[in-house]
Amino acid sequence: MQNKKNKGFSIAEIIIAFAVIIIIVAVSIIAGIVIHKKWVEKEEEIPRITSYQVTERLEGVSELTTQKIIYQGYIHYEEGSIPFIDKKSYSMTYTAEIEAGVDISDIEVTDAGDRIIVEIPDSTVQSVYVDPDSIQFHDESFAIFNWDSKEDGVEAVKNAENDAKENADIQTLKDEADKHAKELIEELFQDAIADQQLEVR
């Protein structure tokens, strides 16, 4: 009577089979992790800009001062009608700093899909500052009942501010401020532009 051969798997074969399965699973997991990591890194390399991000970056400041000029002016001032009684006059020179820029709250941001549109308002004069130490009086004519050094000092600054607004080249200042504002906005978001286009108007 012949002995039947054992057709089952040996322990060694079972161990080898399990080892192969484990290796295949491990390789698959590692490959999946590597592919996912590469995909994430690729996505991170292409930053996108949204209208929300544009607005969020702009919320930090209410005004964007983009241009300023130094203006040196000359004024001749007279007040009163009776010489030496209530009439006073003087000439003065002064230095004023005039700043122009845009109001950030008026900037409009639109997400048009393939592009972000940023509309900037026209620049306006934001401040006119006259340095009191720069004021020099000339040809002063005093009046008995119409001269107060403190009040006249404040008045002189106010007159200088008004003169600067009227006579400085404000239009050129605002034109340059508009141009500079556009450049600043483009530079501010240049690092966030990827497959979208940033259009600043």
C-alpha positions in Angstrom: 0.0 0.0 0.0 1.5 3.3 -1.1 1.7 6.4 1.1 -0.1 9.4 -0.3 2.1 12.5 -0.8 1.2 15.5 1.4 0.0 18.1 -1.1 -0.4 20.9 1.6 2.0 23.9 1.9 5.0 23.7 4.1 5.6 26.2 6.9 8.5 27.7 5.0 6.3 28.3 1.9 3.6 30.0 4.1 6.1 32.3 5.7 7.5 33.3 2.3 4.0 34.0 1.0 3.2 36.2 4.0 6.5 38.0 3.6 5.8 38.7 0.0 2.3 40.0 0.8 3.7 42.2 3.6 6.4 43.6 1.3 3.8 44.4 -1.5 1.5 46.1 1.0 4.4 48.1 2.5 5.7 49.2 -0.9 2.2 50.3 -1.9 1.7 52.3 1.2 5.1 54.0 0.8 4.4 54.7 -2.8 1.1 56.2 -1.9 2.7 58.4 0.8 5.4 59.6 -1.6 2.9 60.4 -4.4 0.6 62.2 -2.0 3.5 64.2 -0.6 4.7 65.2 -4.1 1.2 66.2 -5.0 0.8 68.3 -1.9 4.2 70.0 -2.5 3.2 70.7 -6.0 0.0 72.3 -4.9 1.9 74.4 -2.3 4.3 75.6 -4.9 1.4 77.2 -6.8 -0.1 79.7 -4.5 -3.4 81.2 -5.4 -4.8 84.6 -4.6 -8.4 85.2 -3.8 -10.4 88.4 -3.4 -10.7 87.6 0.4 -6.9 87.4 0.7 -6.5 90.7 -1.1 -9.0 92.4 1.1 -7.5 90.8 4.2 -4.1 92.1 3.4 -5.4 95.6 2.9 -7.4 95.8 6.1 -4.3 96.5 8.1 -4.2 100.2 7.1 -7.0 102.6 6.5 -4.9 105.0 4.3 -2.1 104.3 1.9 0.2 107.3 1.7 2.0 106.9 -1.6 3.5 110.3 -2.4 4.6 113.5 -0.7 6.2 116.8 -1.7 8.0 119.5 0.2 6.6 122.9 -0.7 8.2 126.2 0.2 5.8 129.1 0.1 5.6 132.9 0.5 2.7 134.8 1.9 1.9 138.5 2.3 -0.9 139.0 4.8 -2.9 142.1 5.8 -5.7 142.7 8.3 -7.5 145.8 9.6 -7.9 149.2 7.9 -6.4 151.9 10.2 -2.6 152.0 10.2 -1.0 151.6 13.7 -4.5 151.1 15.3 -6.0 147.9 14.0 -4.1 147.2 10.8 -1.4 144.7 10.8 0.6 143.1 7.9 3.4 140.8 7.4 5.2 138.7 4.8 6.4 135.2 5.7 8.1 132.2 4.2 7.3 128.7 5.3 7.9 125.0 4.5 5.0 122.6 4.1 4.9 118.8 3.7 1.9 117.6 1.6 1.0 114.0 1.5 -1.4 112.3 -0.9 -2.7 108.7 -1.1 -5.7 106.5 -1.3 -8.3 105.4 1.2 -7.9 101.6 1.5 -11.6 101.2 2.5 -12.6 102.4 -0.9 -10.6 99.8 -2.8 -12.9 97.3 -4.6 -11.7 93.7 -5.1 -13.4 91.4 -7.6 -12.7 87.7 -8.2 -13.2 87.1 -11.9 -12.0 83.5 -11.9 -8.8 83.6 -14.0 -8.0 87.1 -12.6 -8.3 89.2 -9.5 -9.4 92.8 -10.3 -8.3 95.5 -7.8 -9.9 98.9 -8.4 -8.1 101.8 -6.7 -9.8 105.1 -6.0 -8.3 108.4 -7.1 -5.7 109.7 -4.7 -6.6 112.6 -2.4 -4.5 115.0 -0.3 -4.3 113.3 3.1 -2.4 115.9 5.1 -0.7 119.3 4.9 1.8 120.0 7.6 3.5 123.3 8.1 6.5 123.2 10.4 6.1 126.1 12.8 9.9 126.4 13.1 10.2 126.9 9.3 8.1 130.1 9.4 10.0 133.3 9.1 8.3 136.7 9.2 9.4 139.7 7.1 8.2 143.3 6.9 6.0 143.1 10.0 3.7 146.0 10.7 2.3 146.0 14.2 -1.0 147.5 15.4 -1.8 148.6 18.9 -5.1 146.8 19.2 -4.6 143.9 16.8 -1.6 141.8 17.6 -1.3 138.7 19.7 1.8 136.6 19.2 0.1 133.3 20.2 -3.0 133.8 18.2 -1.1 135.2 15.2 1.3 132.2 15.3 -1.7 129.8 15.0 -3.2 132.0 12.3 0.1 132.1 10.4 0.2 128.3 10.3 -3.4 128.1 9.1 -2.7 130.7 6.4 0.4 128.8 5.3 -1.6 125.5 5.1 -4.3 127.1 3.0 -1.7 128.8 0.8 0.1 125.4 0.2 -3.2 123.8 -0.8 -3.9 126.5 -3.3 -0.5 127.0 -4.8 1.4 123.8 -4.6 1.2 121.5 -7.7 -1.5 119.3 -6.1 -2.6 117.6 -9.4 0.9 116.4 -10.2 1.2 115.1 -6.6 -2.1 113.1 -6.9 -1.1 111.8 -10.4 2.2 110.5 -9.0 0.3 109.1 -5.9 -2.1 107.2 -8.2 0.9 105.7 -10.1 2.8 104.8 -7.0 -0.4 103.2 -5.3 -0.8 100.9 -8.3 2.9 99.9 -8.1 2.6 99.2 -4.4 -0.5 97.0 -4.7 1.1 95.0 -7.5 4.2 94.5 -5.5 2.2 93.6 -2.4 0.5 90.7 -4.1 3.2 89.6 -6.6 4.2 86.7 -4.4 0.6 85.4 -4.3 0.0 85.3 -8.0 0.1 81.9 -9.7 -2.2 80.8 -12.5 -4.4 83.9 -11.8 -3.7 87.4 -13.1 -3.7 90.4 -10.9 -5.2 93.4 -12.6 -4.9 96.7 -10.8 -7.0 99.6 -12.2 
